[in-house]
Amino acid sequence: MKLVLLSVILFFNVSTVFADLSDKEKIQETISQQISSFQTDDFEKAFTYASPSIKNMFGNYQNFGMMVRRGFPMVWRTKSVLFLDLLTVNDILVQRVMVTDLDDEIHTLNYMMLETSNGWKIRGVTIDSLPST
């Protein structure tokens, strides 16, 4: 019974988006450009892909860069990137991304996106936790 209830809750809270193909491409391009900027330590450019709320939170690209280096090393130095599903979670578009870091560890990230007058921006990223063994 608990499994059925959990399945129902997940069905209603998370759904695959049948977004306009153009939006999906623009979202993925935004994420790709930010990751490319991280690869060259161009945190100033990477900061331009952040939403206004993220910019307000960190204040400047230097603080933002420090957070990325410490909290998201797998994005700062990435070996490969694979785009997974684009979902809607609580009315927020979430692009799931699988990255392989330089140590060949695989991470799944959830990029929460926001459409602005200046295009798609990243409003936050979460890392899926690894299943316990």
Rosetta constraint file for C-alpha pairs under 8 A:
AtomPair CA 1 CA 5 HARMONIC 6.27 0.50
AtomPair CA 2 CA 6 HARMONIC 6.09 0.50
AtomPair CA 3 CA 7 HARMONIC 6.11 0.50
AtomPair CA 4 CA 8 HARMONIC 6.23 0.50
AtomPair CA 5 CA 9 HARMONIC 6.20 0.50
AtomPair CA 6 CA 10 HARMONIC 6.13 0.50
AtomPair CA 7 CA 11 HARMONIC 6.06 0.50
AtomPair CA 8 CA 12 HARMONIC 6.36 0.50
AtomPair CA 9 CA 13 HARMONIC 6.15 0.50
AtomPair CA 10 CA 14 HARMONIC 5.64 0.50
AtomPair CA 11 CA 15 HARMONIC 6.51 0.50
AtomPair CA 13 CA 88 HARMONIC 7.98 0.50
AtomPair CA 13 CA 89 HARMONIC 5.90 0.50
AtomPair CA 13 CA 90 HARMONIC 6.10 0.50
AtomPair CA 14 CA 87 HARMONIC 6.66 0.50
AtomPair CA 14 CA 88 HARMONIC 5.78 0.50
AtomPair CA 14 CA 89 HARMONIC 4.89 0.50
AtomPair CA 14 CA 90 HARMONIC 7.27 0.50
AtomPair CA 15 CA 87 HARMONIC 5.60 0.50
AtomPair CA 15 CA 88 HARMONIC 5.47 0.50
AtomPair CA 15 CA 89 HARMONIC 6.96 0.50
AtomPair CA 16 CA 85 HARMONIC 7.03 0.50
AtomPair CA 16 CA 86 HARMONIC 6.20 0.50
AtomPair CA 16 CA 87 HARMONIC 4.49 0.50
AtomPair CA 16 CA 88 HARMONIC 6.32 0.50
AtomPair CA 17 CA 86 HARMONIC 5.84 0.50
AtomPair CA 17 CA 87 HARMONIC 5.02 0.50
AtomPair CA 17 CA 88 HARMONIC 5.94 0.50
AtomPair CA 17 CA 93 HARMONIC 7.89 0.50
AtomPair CA 19 CA 23 HARMONIC 6.57 0.50
AtomPair CA 19 CA 24 HARMONIC 6.49 0.50
AtomPair CA 20 CA 24 HARMONIC 6.45 0.50
AtomPair CA 21 CA 25 HARMONIC 6.18 0.50
AtomPair CA 22 CA 26 HARMONIC 6.13 0.50
AtomPair CA 23 CA 27 HARMONIC 6.02 0.50
AtomPair CA 24 CA 28 HARMONIC 6.19 0.50
AtomPair CA 24 CA 86 HARMONIC 7.50 0.50
AtomPair CA 25 CA 29 HARMONIC 6.01 0.50
AtomPair CA 26 CA 30 HARMONIC 6.12 0.50
AtomPair CA 26 CA 120 HARMONIC 6.94 0.50
AtomPair CA 27 CA 31 HARMONIC 6.42 0.50
AtomPair CA 27 CA 95 HARMONIC 7.75 0.50
AtomPair CA 27 CA 113 HARMONIC 7.45 0.50
AtomPair CA 27 CA 120 HARMONIC 5.99 0.50
AtomPair CA 27 CA 121 HARMONIC 7.90 0.50
AtomPair CA 28 CA 32 HARMONIC 6.03 0.50
AtomPair CA 28 CA 83 HARMONIC 7.44 0.50
AtomPair CA 28 CA 95 HARMONIC 7.76 0.50
AtomPair CA 29 CA 33 HARMONIC 5.97 0.50
AtomPair CA 30 CA 34 HARMONIC 6.29 0.50
AtomPair CA 30 CA 49 HARMONIC 6.53 0.50
AtomPair CA 30 CA 120 HARMONIC 6.68 0.50
AtomPair CA 30 CA 121 HARMONIC 7.00 0.50
AtomPair CA 30 CA 122 HARMONIC 7.89 0.50
AtomPair CA 31 CA 35 HARMONIC 6.22 0.50
AtomPair CA 31 CA 49 HARMONIC 7.78 0.50
AtomPair CA 31 CA 122 HARMONIC 7.55 0.50
AtomPair CA 32 CA 36 HARMONIC 6.05 0.50
AtomPair CA 33 CA 37 HARMONIC 6.15 0.50
AtomPair CA 33 CA 46 HARMONIC 7.50 0.50
AtomPair CA 34 CA 38 HARMONIC 6.35 0.50
AtomPair CA 34 CA 45 HARMONIC 7.48 0.50
AtomPair CA 34 CA 46 HARMONIC 4.70 0.50
AtomPair CA 34 CA 47 HARMONIC 7.79 0.50
AtomPair CA 34 CA 49 HARMONIC 6.25 0.50
AtomPair CA 35 CA 39 HARMONIC 6.39 0.50
AtomPair CA 35 CA 46 HARMONIC 7.43 0.50
AtomPair CA 35 CA 75 HARMONIC 6.37 0.50
AtomPair CA 35 CA 76 HARMONIC 6.93 0.50
AtomPair CA 35 CA 78 HARMONIC 7.92 0.50
AtomPair CA 36 CA 40 HARMONIC 6.88 0.50
AtomPair CA 37 CA 41 HARMONIC 6.25 0.50
AtomPair CA 37 CA 42 HARMONIC 4.98 0.50
AtomPair CA 37 CA 43 HARMONIC 6.52 0.50
AtomPair CA 37 CA 45 HARMONIC 6.26 0.50
AtomPair CA 37 CA 46 HARMONIC 5.28 0.50
AtomPair CA 38 CA 42 HARMONIC 5.82 0.50
AtomPair CA 38 CA 43 HARMONIC 6.18 0.50
AtomPair CA 38 CA 46 HARMONIC 6.45 0.50
AtomPair CA 38 CA 75 HARMONIC 7.35 0.50
AtomPair CA 38 CA 76 HARMONIC 5.07 0.50
AtomPair CA 38 CA 77 HARMONIC 7.26 0.50
AtomPair CA 39 CA 76 HARMONIC 5.98 0.50
AtomPair CA 39 CA 77 HARMONIC 5.87 0.50
AtomPair CA 39 CA 78 HARMONIC 7.34 0.50
AtomPair CA 41 CA 76 HARMONIC 7.99 0.50
AtomPair CA 42 CA 46 HARMONIC 6.31 0.50
AtomPair CA 43 CA 47 HARMONIC 5.88 0.50
AtomPair CA 43 CA 61 HARMONIC 5.76 0.50
AtomPair CA 43 CA 62 HARMONIC 6.95 0.50
AtomPair CA 43 CA 64 HARMONIC 7.38 0.50
AtomPair CA 43 CA 65 HARMONIC 5.46 0.50
AtomPair CA 44 CA 48 HARMONIC 6.89 0.50
AtomPair CA 44 CA 61 HARMONIC 5.16 0.50
AtomPair CA 44 CA 62 HARMONIC 7.54 0.50
AtomPair CA 45 CA 49 HARMONIC 7.47 0.50
AtomPair CA 46 CA 50 HARMONIC 7.39 0.50
AtomPair CA 46 CA 61 HARMONIC 7.92 0.50
AtomPair CA 47 CA 55 HARMONIC 7.33 0.50
AtomPair CA 47 CA 60 HARMONIC 7.91 0.50
AtomPair CA 47 CA 61 HARMONIC 5.58 0.50
AtomPair CA 47 CA 64 HARMONIC 7.04 0.50
AtomPair CA 49 CA 120 HARMONIC 7.72 0.50
AtomPair CA 49 CA 121 HARMONIC 5.19 0.50
AtomPair CA 49 CA 122 HARMONIC 6.12 0.50
AtomPair CA 50 CA 54 HARMONIC 5.89 0.50
AtomPair CA 50 CA 55 HARMONIC 6.32 0.50
AtomPair CA 50 CA 121 HARMONIC 5.25 0.50
AtomPair CA 50 CA 122 HARMONIC 4.78 0.50
AtomPair CA 50 CA 123 HARMONIC 6.22 0.50
AtomPair CA 51 CA 55 HARMONIC 6.30 0.50
AtomPair CA 51 CA 114 HARMONIC 6.93 0.50
AtomPair CA 51 CA 121 HARMONIC 4.87 0.50
AtomPair CA 51 CA 122 HARMONIC 5.33 0.50
AtomPair CA 51 CA 123 HARMONIC 4.95 0.50
AtomPair CA 52 CA 56 HARMONIC 6.10 0.50
AtomPair CA 52 CA 123 HARMONIC 7.87 0.50
AtomPair CA 53 CA 57 HARMONIC 6.12 0.50
AtomPair CA 53 CA 123 HARMONIC 6.94 0.50
AtomPair CA 54 CA 58 HARMONIC 6.32 0.50
AtomPair CA 54 CA 123 HARMONIC 6.18 0.50
AtomPair CA 54 CA 124 HARMONIC 7.28 0.50
AtomPair CA 55 CA 59 HARMONIC 5.56 0.50
AtomPair CA 55 CA 60 HARMONIC 6.77 0.50
AtomPair CA 58 CA 63 HARMONIC 5.69 0.50
AtomPair CA 58 CA 64 HARMONIC 5.61 0.50
AtomPair CA 59 CA 63 HARMONIC 7.01 0.50
AtomPair CA 59 CA 64 HARMONIC 7.80 0.50
AtomPair CA 60 CA 64 HARMONIC 6.40 0.50
AtomPair CA 61 CA 65 HARMONIC 5.89 0.50
AtomPair CA 62 CA 66 HARMONIC 6.29 0.50
AtomPair CA 63 CA 67 HARMONIC 6.33 0.50
AtomPair CA 64 CA 68 HARMONIC 6.34 0.50
AtomPair CA 65 CA 69 HARMONIC 6.17 0.50
AtomPair CA 66 CA 70 HARMONIC 6.18 0.50
AtomPair CA 67 CA 71 HARMONIC 5.60 0.50
AtomPair CA 67 CA 72 HARMONIC 7.44 0.50
AtomPair CA 68 CA 72 HARMONIC 4.84 0.50
AtomPair CA 68 CA 73 HARMONIC 6.48 0.50
AtomPair CA 68 CA 75 HARMONIC 7.62 0.50
AtomPair CA 68 CA 76 HARMONIC 6.50 0.50
AtomPair CA 69 CA 73 HARMONIC 5.15 0.50
AtomPair CA 69 CA 76 HARMONIC 6.08 0.50
AtomPair CA 72 CA 76 HARMONIC 6.40 0.50
AtomPair CA 73 CA 77 HARMONIC 6.03 0.50
AtomPair CA 73 CA 101 HARMONIC 7.99 0.50
AtomPair CA 74 CA 78 HARMONIC 5.55 0.50
AtomPair CA 74 CA 99 HARMONIC 7.08 0.50
AtomPair CA 74 CA 100 HARMONIC 7.11 0.50
AtomPair CA 74 CA 101 HARMONIC 4.91 0.50
AtomPair CA 74 CA 102 HARMONIC 7.63 0.50
AtomPair CA 74 CA 107 HARMONIC 7.50 0.50
AtomPair CA 75 CA 99 HARMONIC 7.29 0.50
AtomPair CA 75 CA 101 HARMONIC 7.42 0.50
AtomPair CA 77 CA 101 HARMONIC 6.37 0.50
AtomPair CA 77 CA 102 HARMONIC 6.61 0.50
AtomPair CA 78 CA 99 HARMONIC 6.64 0.50
AtomPair CA 78 CA 100 HARMONIC 6.06 0.50
AtomPair CA 78 CA 101 HARMONIC 4.64 0.50
AtomPair CA 78 CA 102 HARMONIC 6.09 0.50
AtomPair CA 79 CA 99 HARMONIC 7.33 0.50
AtomPair CA 79 CA 100 HARMONIC 5.39 0.50
AtomPair CA 79 CA 101 HARMONIC 5.14 0.50
AtomPair CA 79 CA 102 HARMONIC 5.44 0.50
AtomPair CA 79 CA 104 HARMONIC 7.64 0.50
AtomPair CA 80 CA 99 HARMONIC 5.56 0.50
AtomPair CA 80 CA 100 HARMONIC 5.14 0.50
AtomPair CA 80 CA 101 HARMONIC 7.13 0.50
AtomPair CA 81 CA 97 HARMONIC 6.91 0.50
AtomPair CA 81 CA 98 HARMONIC 5.85 0.50
AtomPair CA 81 CA 99 HARMONIC 4.55 0.50
AtomPair CA 81 CA 100 HARMONIC 6.62 0.50
AtomPair CA 82 CA 97 HARMONIC 5.76 0.50
AtomPair CA 82 CA 98 HARMONIC 5.08 0.50
AtomPair CA 82 CA 99 HARMONIC 6.30 0.50
AtomPair CA 83 CA 95 HARMONIC 7.46 0.50
AtomPair CA 83 CA 96 HARMONIC 6.32 0.50
AtomPair CA 83 CA 97 HARMONIC 4.62 0.50
AtomPair CA 83 CA 98 HARMONIC 6.33 0.50
AtomPair CA 84 CA 95 HARMONIC 7.08 0.50
AtomPair CA 84 CA 96 HARMONIC 5.11 0.50
AtomPair CA 84 CA 97 HARMONIC 5.41 0.50
AtomPair CA 84 CA 98 HARMONIC 6.92 0.50
AtomPair CA 85 CA 95 HARMONIC 6.14 0.50
AtomPair CA 85 CA 96 HARMONIC 5.48 0.50
AtomPair CA 85 CA 97 HARMONIC 7.85 0.50
AtomPair CA 86 CA 93 HARMONIC 6.89 0.50
AtomPair CA 86 CA 94 HARMONIC 5.69 0.50
AtomPair CA 86 CA 95 HARMONIC 4.45 0.50
AtomPair CA 86 CA 96 HARMONIC 6.22 0.50
AtomPair CA 87 CA 93 HARMONIC 5.70 0.50
AtomPair CA 87 CA 94 HARMONIC 5.06 0.50
AtomPair CA 87 CA 95 HARMONIC 6.31 0.50
AtomPair CA 87 CA 96 HARMONIC 7.72 0.50
AtomPair CA 88 CA 92 HARMONIC 5.30 0.50
AtomPair CA 88 CA 93 HARMONIC 4.62 0.50
AtomPair CA 88 CA 94 HARMONIC 5.91 0.50
AtomPair CA 89 CA 93 HARMONIC 6.49 0.50
AtomPair CA 89 CA 94 HARMONIC 6.73 0.50
AtomPair CA 92 CA 112 HARMONIC 6.64 0.50
AtomPair CA 92 CA 113 HARMONIC 6.92 0.50
AtomPair CA 92 CA 114 HARMONIC 7.67 0.50
AtomPair CA 93 CA 112 HARMONIC 5.91 0.50
AtomPair CA 93 CA 113 HARMONIC 5.48 0.50
AtomPair CA 93 CA 114 HARMONIC 7.36 0.50
AtomPair CA 94 CA 110 HARMONIC 6.00 0.50
AtomPair CA 94 CA 111 HARMONIC 5.31 0.50
AtomPair CA 94 CA 112 HARMONIC 4.51 0.50
AtomPair CA 94 CA 113 HARMONIC 6.05 0.50
AtomPair CA 95 CA 110 HARMONIC 5.78 0.50
AtomPair CA 95 CA 111 HARMONIC 5.04 0.50
AtomPair CA 95 CA 112 HARMONIC 6.57 0.50
AtomPair CA 95 CA 113 HARMONIC 7.43 0.50
AtomPair CA 96 CA 108 HARMONIC 6.87 0.50
AtomPair CA 96 CA 109 HARMONIC 5.69 0.50
AtomPair CA 96 CA 110 HARMONIC 4.62 0.50
AtomPair CA 96 CA 111 HARMONIC 6.22 0.50
AtomPair CA 97 CA 108 HARMONIC 5.64 0.50
AtomPair CA 97 CA 109 HARMONIC 5.15 0.50
AtomPair CA 97 CA 110 HARMONIC 6.37 0.50
AtomPair CA 97 CA 111 HARMONIC 7.44 0.50
AtomPair CA 98 CA 106 HARMONIC 6.80 0.50
AtomPair CA 98 CA 107 HARMONIC 5.60 0.50
AtomPair CA 98 CA 108 HARMONIC 4.41 0.50
AtomPair CA 98 CA 109 HARMONIC 6.25 0.50
AtomPair CA 99 CA 106 HARMONIC 5.74 0.50
AtomPair CA 99 CA 107 HARMONIC 5.31 0.50
AtomPair CA 99 CA 108 HARMONIC 6.40 0.50
AtomPair CA 99 CA 109 HARMONIC 7.68 0.50
AtomPair CA 100 CA 104 HARMONIC 5.52 0.50
AtomPair CA 100 CA 105 HARMONIC 5.48 0.50
AtomPair CA 100 CA 106 HARMONIC 4.50 0.50
AtomPair CA 100 CA 107 HARMONIC 6.34 0.50
AtomPair CA 101 CA 105 HARMONIC 5.48 0.50
AtomPair CA 101 CA 106 HARMONIC 6.58 0.50
AtomPair CA 101 CA 107 HARMONIC 7.81 0.50
AtomPair CA 107 CA 127 HARMONIC 7.19 0.50
AtomPair CA 107 CA 128 HARMONIC 7.28 0.50
AtomPair CA 108 CA 127 HARMONIC 6.07 0.50
AtomPair CA 108 CA 128 HARMONIC 5.57 0.50
AtomPair CA 109 CA 125 HARMONIC 6.60 0.50
AtomPair CA 109 CA 126 HARMONIC 5.65 0.50
AtomPair CA 109 CA 127 HARMONIC 4.55 0.50
AtomPair CA 109 CA 128 HARMONIC 5.96 0.50
AtomPair CA 110 CA 125 HARMONIC 5.41 0.50
AtomPair CA 110 CA 126 HARMONIC 5.16 0.50
AtomPair CA 110 CA 127 HARMONIC 6.36 0.50
AtomPair CA 110 CA 128 HARMONIC 7.42 0.50
AtomPair CA 111 CA 122 HARMONIC 6.60 0.50
AtomPair CA 111 CA 123 HARMONIC 7.55 0.50
AtomPair CA 111 CA 124 HARMONIC 6.03 0.50
AtomPair CA 111 CA 125 HARMONIC 4.61 0.50
AtomPair CA 111 CA 126 HARMONIC 6.83 0.50
AtomPair CA 112 CA 122 HARMONIC 5.98 0.50
AtomPair CA 112 CA 123 HARMONIC 5.42 0.50
AtomPair CA 112 CA 124 HARMONIC 5.20 0.50
AtomPair CA 112 CA 125 HARMONIC 6.06 0.50
AtomPair CA 113 CA 120 HARMONIC 6.62 0.50
AtomPair CA 113 CA 121 HARMONIC 5.76 0.50
AtomPair CA 113 CA 122 HARMONIC 4.77 0.50
AtomPair CA 113 CA 123 HARMONIC 5.44 0.50
AtomPair CA 113 CA 124 HARMONIC 7.34 0.50
AtomPair CA 114 CA 120 HARMONIC 5.64 0.50
AtomPair CA 114 CA 121 HARMONIC 5.22 0.50
AtomPair CA 114 CA 122 HARMONIC 6.24 0.50
AtomPair CA 114 CA 123 HARMONIC 6.12 0.50
AtomPair CA 115 CA 119 HARMONIC 5.72 0.50
AtomPair CA 115 CA 120 HARMONIC 4.42 0.50
AtomPair CA 115 CA 121 HARMONIC 6.23 0.50
AtomPair CA 116 CA 120 HARMONIC 5.92 0.50
AtomPair CA 116 CA 121 HARMONIC 6.94 0.50
